[in-house]
Amino acid sequence: MNATPGPLTTAPVPSHIAILDDEPDITLLLAGYLGSHGFRTTQLHSGRALMELMAADTPDLVLLDLGLPGEDGFVIARQLREHWRCGLVIVTGRGDAVDKVVGLEVGADDYVTKPFDLRELVARVKAVLRRMAPEAGAAASAPVAAPVSAPAAAPVERVHDLSAGRECLHFEGWTVDVSARSVIGPDGAEVALTTGEFDLLHTFLLHPGRVLSRDFLLEQTRGRESAPFDRTIDVQVGRLRRKLGAEQGEGHWIKSVRGAGYLFAPRVTSTLSA
């Protein structure tokens, strides 16, 4: 007895996100995280490249940085609104109220200032795409596949009652014993950190996947605000990168976000020891 074939089903078409920023590290970071949530991405570093993409393969939404060298981000935003129908989210270090008003007036659907939480950014992108869905069709909606949390922005997973014992944080084969203030590498060897370096690492581990400003890091590790031209955090980040194995390519775990601060990329988990 032959079974009657059921109706054919097709996989949802992932929404296409164009990411325009002059910093390759930022576009790579955003592309990786958005990709892990089911989006198709294109990384761009100039307004001209964006216009070429718009003509050849119009994205569903554009993430636009205003601070492009030699280019006016507001002009680019206005051109997008005049010639194409797509979502537009401005992602920039300009937090001035006037810039926000101008950005929204030229047609941006949302305005996100750096530093930002990657999870919040994805939520805002999905919200814009949902609002566009009745007008632009299903292709402009957020992917329906269950999102997979990216290692770069997964929250700290605490798998026990933390009051019951000593907490250890783990990332990429490394173990940080918070109570003993010790750091053990993947090879089992302990890595000596100064008090400031350990406090800095601990702060990163408590906020994985979030862009943390220098002021926030300094307040968390030193209990004070930064003064103009204070490079304390930058120096400590450089030292911490080296001790975590920057020479072996592992220092990139601490991402620099220009004009915003730093981001700790790996997924972090937490366990307890007696």
Order of alpha helices (4+ residues) and beta strands (2+ residues): beta-alpha-beta-alpha-beta-alpha-beta-alpha-beta-alpha-beta-beta-beta-beta-alpha-beta-alpha-alpha-beta-beta-beta
